[in-house]
Amino acid sequence: MLIIRRILHGSSAAALLLVPVLSGAPAAAAAPGDAPPPSAVVGGERLGAAGVQVAAGAPALPKDLTGKSWVVADAGSGQVLASFNAHAQLPPASTLKMLFADTVLPRFNASDVHRVTWSELQGMGAGSSLVGIKEDLDYKVEDLWRGVFLSSGNDAVHVLANMNGGVAKTVADMQARAEQLQARDTHVVSPDGYDMDGQVTSAYDLTLFARAGLRNPEFRAYCATRSAQFPGAVDKKTGQRGSFGIANTDRLLGKYPGLIGVKNGYTTNAGATYTGAAERDGRTLLVTVMHPESSPKVYDEAAALLDWGFAAAGRVEPVGVLAEDRGAEQSSPAPAAKPVADGPSAGGPGTGASSGAAPGPGSGRAAHAAASGPGPVTWSAVGLCAAVAAAGLLRLRALRRRAAARPGG
């Protein structure tokens, strides 16, 4: 909304100034006594309904699906092709690490080095999956992320969370990121997804996390990595540091044609959870399956739903849509970034990003948001106001000069 105000200066002519009022106030208030409108279901009303949601005339869905909740969606268009209890809130297990990575990964350079302390390896749940990080040793950030994606290492998560300012801050950051993604079924209690009272998400939200994460090339590369060497301990005899092999625990990676990733999870309480992405003929599909009747079935059911999705895509009406990332909207478009001088990061080797090293190239949303400033509406309104005000001021000065030039002026 733009309000036109007249700025007077003595008896001189007036300059007009357009003042932006960027208000979220509704256009019209509800009549007294009216009940507030019901909250819309994120992604569409059908996704809030219980049971299977699929368009009439669609190909037959796979038989014997036992997941308590599942979603099949097109990553490009955001169309939800079919779902079952899409917004049911369930324990996430390690699939919550997708939200952790989408939140924290853009904040550090892959080449940064961090020395792990004893305190950073504390606070993990009993029986947590670990990649095998040792205290008082240096690790590159990229190695820590391989530990997160391949081994689902809670120790790697806790080290990165401490680098990010601590577990509590990271949990708050993740919750804020979930809100940007409109993932309203998610309540974060621990950054690693380990069973905690009140920690829940949904198949719909996990699909949002995967879609957002895959837009980051680093995220995409990590989740697609099948195996890697991970830094080990220092040999006391030789003084040389060894390494050991780690493999991605995603059983479909390398087996399902076109599979990109993304993340699997399992705990006794949550059962099996899985979100996968696969590409075929230029189309990328996302599937999430939560809590089937047995752990191995999560992969079988995910593969069957992907097969169905590729057969149905482009032939069926969607039953909903994946919500857009409001964080991306706030940080776009961005002005051209200023060149960064060559040289080591501010923290220097061995200090790690936690010592204040600035994110480098490929750092994703954090650098993008920092460079972008206010959104396009704010800047266009302010720019318009400034231009109009300047024009008015010039007009006022011209009138003064004319008045002064007249006889007796």
NUMIMAR-95997 format. One line per 8 residues: their letters; for each residue y, x, z of C-alpha. Coordinates in nm, 4 decimals. Layout:
! residues N
a = Y X Z | ... .
***
This chain:
! residues 409
mliirril = 0.0000 0.0000 0.0000 | 0.3469 0.1296 -0.0868 | 0.6597 0.0146 0.0944 | 0.9974 0.0652 -0.0766 | 1.2661 0.1740 0.1647 | 1.6352 0.2251 0.0837 | 1.7787 0.5433 0.2345 | 2.1559 0.5138 0.2783 .
hgssaaal = 2.3979 0.7996 0.3214 | 2.7436 0.6739 0.4185 | 2.8873 0.4639 0.1335 | 2.7172 0.6642 -0.1386 | 2.4570 0.5232 -0.3707 | 2.1124 0.4814 -0.2283 | 1.7965 0.6773 -0.3036 | 1.4667 0.4919 -0.3152 .
llvpvlsg = 1.1698 0.6312 -0.1292 | 0.8129 0.5083 -0.1660 | 0.6419 0.5360 0.1697 | 0.2597 0.5278 0.1622 | 0.0903 0.3176 0.4243 | -0.2731 0.4279 0.4243 | -0.4131 0.1610 0.6480 | -0.7631 0.0318 0.6854 .
apaaaaap = -0.6351 -0.3050 0.8054 | -0.7960 -0.6065 0.6357 | -0.5929 -0.7980 0.3807 | -0.6196 -1.1192 0.5802 | -0.7199 -1.1800 0.9373 | -1.0001 -1.4198 1.0196 | -0.8964 -1.7583 1.1478 | -0.9060 -1.7939 1.5276 .
gdapppsa = -1.2476 -1.9005 1.6466 | -1.4284 -1.7914 1.3285 | -1.7492 -1.5977 1.3878 | -1.7427 -1.2418 1.2509 | -1.9340 -1.1970 0.9250 | -2.2874 -1.0592 0.9624 | -2.3290 -0.6848 0.9109 | -2.4529 -0.5997 0.5634 .
vvggerlg = -2.7799 -0.4095 0.5396 | -2.7215 -0.0569 0.4138 | -2.8562 -0.0404 0.0617 | -2.8886 -0.4150 0.0131 | -3.0185 -0.7225 0.1900 | -3.3731 -0.6955 0.0551 | -3.4167 -0.3594 0.2239 | -3.3592 -0.5276 0.5585 .
aagvqvaa = -3.6389 -0.7776 0.5019 | -3.9852 -0.7193 0.6412 | -4.2786 -0.6453 0.4149 | -4.3097 -0.5214 0.0595 | -3.9987 -0.5485 -0.1573 | -4.0546 -0.5130 -0.5314 | -3.9217 -0.6947 -0.8365 | -4.1246 -0.9711 -0.9952 .
gapalpkd = -4.3208 -0.8493 -1.2936 | -4.3303 -0.4873 -1.1747 | -4.6483 -0.2837 -1.2241 | -4.9020 -0.3370 -0.9476 | -4.8385 -0.1199 -0.6436 | -5.1094 0.1201 -0.5249 | -5.3831 -0.0406 -0.3193 | -5.4655 0.0409 0.0417 .
ltgkswvv = -5.1210 0.1661 0.1435 | -5.1265 0.2046 0.5219 | -4.7854 0.3563 0.5974 | -4.5796 0.1560 0.8440 | -4.2762 0.2183 0.6257 | -4.2157 0.3630 0.2783 | -3.9520 0.3892 0.0055 | -3.9608 0.4839 -0.3637 .
adagsgqv = -3.6214 0.5641 -0.5165 | -3.4600 0.7254 -0.8191 | -3.2649 1.0296 -0.6985 | -3.0262 1.0192 -0.9936 | -2.9239 0.6542 -1.0072 | -2.9893 0.5878 -0.6384 | -3.1915 0.2771 -0.7241 | -3.4611 0.1829 -0.4740 .
lasfnaha = -3.7544 0.0764 -0.6922 | -3.9750 -0.0579 -0.4131 | -3.9972 -0.0444 -0.0359 | -4.1892 -0.1554 0.2692 | -4.0009 -0.1994 0.5989 | -3.7410 0.0453 0.4695 | -3.5181 0.0318 0.7776 | -3.7911 0.0301 1.0435 .
qlppastl = -3.6937 0.2818 1.3134 | -3.9757 0.5269 1.3807 | -4.0136 0.8800 1.5262 | -3.9332 1.1309 1.2502 | -4.1328 1.4436 1.3451 | -4.0319 1.7474 1.1390 | -3.8920 1.5475 0.8481 | -3.5741 1.5387 1.0594 .
kmlfadtv = -3.5373 1.9061 0.9690 | -3.4009 1.7854 0.6339 | -3.0962 1.6506 0.8158 | -3.0764 1.9719 1.0195 | -3.0763 2.1803 0.7012 | -2.8295 1.9570 0.5199 | -2.5957 1.9906 0.8198 | -2.6265 2.3592 0.9087 .
lprfnasd = -2.7426 2.5428 0.5950 | -2.3991 2.5437 0.4231 | -2.2375 2.7151 0.7242 | -2.3950 3.0603 0.6917 | -2.4484 3.3172 0.4198 | -2.8125 3.3726 0.3316 | -2.7650 3.7495 0.3642 | -2.6109 3.7400 0.7134 .
vhrvtwse = -2.8143 3.9195 0.9806 | -2.8578 3.7850 1.3324 | -3.0165 3.9517 1.6359 | -3.2261 3.6957 1.8217 | -3.1923 3.6692 2.1992 | -3.4415 3.5434 2.4557 | -3.2312 3.2381 2.5392 | -3.2310 3.1210 2.1768 .
lqgmgags = -3.6077 3.0810 2.1872 | -3.6092 2.8545 2.4930 | -3.6124 2.4768 2.5185 | -3.8749 2.3998 2.2559 | -4.1330 2.1320 2.3243 | -4.4850 2.2304 2.4267 | -4.7040 2.2682 2.1212 | -4.4098 2.3169 1.8858 .
slvgiked = -4.4841 2.4620 1.5437 | -4.3557 2.8195 1.5282 | -4.3028 3.0759 1.2552 | -4.3246 3.3673 1.5022 | -3.9709 3.4922 1.5737 | -3.9375 3.7690 1.8333 | -3.6424 3.8376 2.0598 | -3.4254 4.1490 2.0254 .
ldykvedl = -3.5005 4.1787 1.6547 | -3.2745 4.1241 1.3536 | -3.3418 3.8455 1.1035 | -3.1631 3.7518 0.7853 | -3.0455 3.3928 0.7692 | -3.2541 3.3402 0.4555 | -3.5673 3.4426 0.6470 | -3.4844 3.1953 0.9229 .
wrgvflss = -3.4523 2.9170 0.6669 | -3.7877 3.0071 0.5145 | -3.9278 2.9740 0.8628 | -3.7768 2.6254 0.8837 | -3.8903 2.5001 0.5433 | -4.2268 2.6697 0.4988 | -4.3675 2.6925 0.8519 | -4.1617 2.4074 0.9999 .
gndavhvl = -4.0786 2.6593 1.2718 | -3.9016 2.5094 1.5691 | -3.8195 2.8629 1.6824 | -3.6232 2.9184 1.3586 | -3.4452 2.5860 1.4099 | -3.3409 2.6788 1.7644 | -3.2090 3.0196 1.6585 | -3.0003 2.8643 1.3801 .
anmnggva = -2.8832 2.5867 1.6130 | -2.7615 2.8457 1.8629 | -2.5850 3.0316 1.5846 | -2.4145 2.7004 1.5054 | -2.2720 2.6762 1.8569 | -2.5708 2.5533 2.0543 | -2.8350 2.2831 2.0463 | -2.6082 2.0118 2.1883 .
ktvadmqa = -2.3344 2.0822 1.9321 | -2.5877 2.0891 1.6510 | -2.7324 1.7544 1.7575 | -2.3800 1.6088 1.7541 | -2.3136 1.7643 1.4137 | -2.6353 1.6161 1.2777 | -2.5473 1.2722 1.4093 | -2.2059 1.2970 1.2470 .
raeqlqar = -2.3659 1.4029 0.9196 | -2.6068 1.1080 0.9399 | -2.3079 0.8778 0.9750 | -2.1458 1.0326 0.6656 | -2.4668 0.9624 0.4762 | -2.4676 0.6045 0.6113 | -2.8034 0.6740 0.7748 | -2.7537 0.4191 1.0491 .
dthvvspd = -3.1172 0.3983 1.1587 | -3.1108 0.7592 1.2795 | -3.0571 0.8720 1.6372 | -3.0779 1.2494 1.6831 | -3.1905 1.3954 2.0152 | -3.3392 1.7313 1.9110 | -3.2547 1.9346 1.6002 | -3.6197 2.0093 1.5160 .
gydmdgqv = -3.7498 1.6510 1.5151 | -3.9885 1.7095 1.8052 | -4.0803 1.3947 1.9964 | -3.7993 1.2932 2.2291 | -3.7198 0.9606 2.3914 | -3.4914 0.7608 2.1648 | -3.5210 0.9909 1.8636 | -3.5780 0.7719 1.5579 .
tsaydltl = -3.5069 0.7452 1.1894 | -3.6326 0.5373 0.8972 | -3.7918 0.5864 0.5579 | -3.4598 0.4838 0.4045 | -3.2640 0.7416 0.6043 | -3.5112 1.0226 0.5345 | -3.4736 0.9483 0.1647 | -3.0956 0.9794 0.2020 .
faraglrn = -3.1393 1.3174 0.3748 | -3.3620 1.4466 0.0959 | -3.1275 1.3275 -0.1777 | -2.8268 1.4915 -0.0127 | -3.0116 1.8145 0.0621 | -3.1426 1.8568 -0.2911 | -2.7851 1.8658 -0.4186 | -2.7549 2.2057 -0.2485 .
pefrayca = -2.9261 2.4721 -0.4667 | -3.0226 2.6761 -0.1595 | -3.1872 2.3757 0.0069 | -3.3701 2.3008 -0.3167 | -3.4921 2.6596 -0.3530 | -3.6184 2.6844 0.0060 | -3.8121 2.3587 -0.0017 | -3.9731 2.4551 -0.3346 .
trsaqfpg = -4.0915 2.7954 -0.2072 | -4.4695 2.8009 -0.1732 | -4.5127 3.1317 0.0097 | -4.3097 3.4250 0.1397 | -4.3211 3.7354 0.3568 | -4.1674 3.6944 0.7005 | -4.0339 3.9850 0.9127 | -4.2740 4.0883 1.1852 .
avdkktgq = -4.2660 4.3171 1.4867 | -4.1882 4.6884 1.4950 | -4.4903 4.9175 1.4980 | -4.4625 5.1302 1.8125 | -4.6405 5.4233 1.6497 | -4.4521 5.4423 1.3209 | -4.1278 5.2709 1.4177 | -4.1533 5.0697 1.0986 .
rgsfgian = -4.1111 4.6957 1.0943 | -4.3939 4.5004 0.9413 | -4.4155 4.1564 0.7833 | -4.6664 3.8778 0.7459 | -4.7248 3.6004 0.4975 | -4.6228 3.2403 0.5515 | -4.7101 2.9408 0.3332 | -4.5486 2.6040 0.2822 .
tdrllgky = -4.7324 2.3353 0.4798 | -4.6487 2.0705 0.2160 | -4.9934 1.9985 0.0698 | -4.8555 1.8429 -0.2488 | -4.6454 2.1453 -0.3419 | -4.8163 2.3196 -0.6317 | -5.0663 2.0352 -0.6693 | -4.8654 1.7298 -0.7694 .
pgligvkn = -4.7123 1.7823 -1.1176 | -4.3385 1.8371 -1.1033 | -4.3138 1.8329 -0.7243 | -3.9926 1.9947 -0.5919 | -4.0543 1.9594 -0.2145 | -3.9223 1.8309 0.0320 | -4.0548 1.8105 0.3934 | -4.3601 1.7015 0.5864 .
gyttnaga = -4.4029 1.6460 0.9577 | -4.6580 1.5579 1.2211 | -4.6696 1.5041 1.5948 | -4.9160 1.3153 1.8113 | -4.6582 1.0480 1.8855 | -4.5020 1.0181 1.5403 | -4.8149 1.0661 1.3386 | -4.7628 1.1934 0.9858 .
tytgaaer = -4.4341 1.1623 0.7986 | -4.3509 1.2886 0.4519 | -4.0637 1.2900 0.2048 | -4.1270 1.4321 -0.1398 | -3.9320 1.4713 -0.4627 | -4.0817 1.5148 -0.8079 | -3.9324 1.5544 -1.1544 | -4.0750 1.4266 -1.4810 .
dgrtllvt = -3.9087 1.3838 -1.8213 | -3.5646 1.4460 -1.6739 | -3.6053 1.1882 -1.3972 | -3.6305 1.2810 -1.0286 | -3.7966 1.0393 -0.7905 | -3.7980 1.0404 -0.4125 | -4.0701 0.8955 -0.1946 | -4.0945 0.8694 0.1833 .
vmhpessp = -4.4032 0.7581 0.3740 | -4.4049 0.7189 0.7514 | -4.6979 0.6772 0.9894 | -5.0044 0.5964 0.7760 | -5.3281 0.5266 0.9610 | -5.4395 0.8900 0.9313 | -5.2579 1.2173 0.8750 | -5.4155 1.3194 0.5382 .
kvydeaaa = -5.3314 0.9810 0.3913 | -4.9603 1.0565 0.3989 | -5.0038 1.2863 0.0978 | -5.2401 1.0546 -0.0892 | -5.0063 0.7583 -0.0429 | -4.6974 0.9597 -0.1353 | -4.8657 1.0823 -0.4564 | -4.9788 0.7302 -0.5447 .
lldwgfaa = -4.6274 0.5930 -0.4921 | -4.4791 0.8704 -0.7061 | -4.7254 0.7829 -0.9842 | -4.6226 0.4192 -0.9550 | -4.2550 0.5110 -0.9534 | -4.2722 0.7132 -1.2733 | -4.4605 0.4263 -1.4416 | -4.2093 0.1683 -1.3167 .
agrvepvg = -3.8790 0.3558 -1.3483 | -3.6592 0.2024 -1.6153 | -3.8826 -0.1032 -1.6364 | -3.8144 -0.2825 -1.3089 | -3.5123 -0.4253 -1.1386 | -3.4195 -0.2322 -0.8224 | -3.4531 -0.3956 -0.4828 | -3.1731 -0.1902 -0.3317 .
vlaedrga = -2.9723 0.1271 -0.3621 | -2.9348 0.4569 -0.1768 | -2.5977 0.4711 0.0001 | -2.3497 0.7298 -0.1200 | -2.2535 1.0376 0.0800 | -1.9134 0.9648 0.2339 | -1.8780 1.3303 0.3291 | -1.8868 1.4239 -0.0397 .
eqsspapa = -1.6239 1.1593 -0.1144 | -1.3917 1.3033 0.1500 | -1.4195 1.6559 0.0118 | -1.3781 1.5775 -0.3579 | -1.2007 1.6571 -0.5781 | -1.1143 2.0056 -0.4560 | -0.8388 2.2318 -0.5877 | -0.9369 2.5690 -0.7241 .
akpvadgp = -1.0309 2.8073 -0.4470 | -0.8366 3.1292 -0.4036 | -1.0252 3.4464 -0.5007 | -1.2035 3.6165 -0.2137 | -1.1763 3.9922 -0.1864 | -1.5009 4.1854 -0.2356 | -1.6586 4.3437 0.0646 | -1.8752 4.2659 0.3659 .
saggpgtg = -1.8364 3.9460 0.5624 | -1.6092 3.9409 0.8636 | -1.8966 3.9754 1.1037 | -2.0487 4.2767 0.9293 | -2.4182 4.3645 0.9123 | -2.6105 4.2847 1.2258 | -2.3491 4.0595 1.3742 | -2.4727 3.7401 1.2145 .
assgaapg = -2.2740 3.4369 1.1136 | -2.2477 3.3394 1.4777 | -1.9981 3.6223 1.5246 | -1.7526 3.4549 1.2914 | -1.8602 3.5602 0.9427 | -1.7054 3.3322 0.6861 | -1.9349 3.1333 0.4563 | -1.9707 3.2987 0.1181 .
pgsgraah = -2.0500 3.1799 -0.2331 | -2.3048 2.9015 -0.2393 | -2.2147 2.7953 0.1095 | -2.1993 2.4362 -0.0079 | -2.0178 2.1489 0.1597 | -1.8455 2.3482 0.4353 | -1.6589 2.5725 0.1932 | -1.5997 2.2805 -0.0411 .
aaasgpgp = -1.4512 2.0641 0.2316 | -1.2385 2.3478 0.3669 | -1.0876 2.4059 0.0254 | -1.0318 2.0446 -0.0605 | -0.7942 1.9171 0.2060 | -0.7149 1.5449 0.2184 | -0.8758 1.3120 -0.0310 | -0.7266 1.2111 -0.3634 .
vtwsavgl = -0.5591 0.8905 -0.2394 | -0.3679 1.0703 0.0341 | -0.2509 1.3504 -0.1918 | -0.1444 1.1222 -0.4753 | 0.0597 0.9023 -0.2403 | 0.2259 1.1972 -0.0707 | 0.2962 1.3638 -0.4030 | 0.4496 1.0456 -0.5400 .
caavaaag = 0.6678 1.0054 -0.2331 | 0.7879 1.3646 -0.2556 | 0.8690 1.3306 -0.6238 | 1.0586 1.0054 -0.5799 | 1.2486 1.1379 -0.2773 | 1.3458 1.4516 -0.4676 | 1.4661 1.2462 -0.7624 | 1.6732 1.0279 -0.5309 .
llrlralr = 1.8284 1.3314 -0.3654 | 1.9261 1.4799 -0.7018 | 2.0766 1.1465 -0.8035 | 2.2751 1.1327 -0.4777 | 2.4123 1.4844 -0.5305 | 2.5163 1.3980 -0.8853 | 2.7067 1.0923 -0.7653 | 2.8864 1.3047 -0.5042 .
rraaarpg = 2.9889 1.5598 -0.7675 | 3.1289 1.2848 -0.9912 | 3.3204 1.1338 -0.7002 | 3.4684 1.4733 -0.6120 | 3.5722 1.5327 -0.9743 | 3.7743 1.2061 -0.9908 | 4.1502 1.2359 -0.9138 | 4.2116 1.1940 -0.5461 .
g = 3.8436 1.2299 -0.4784 .
***
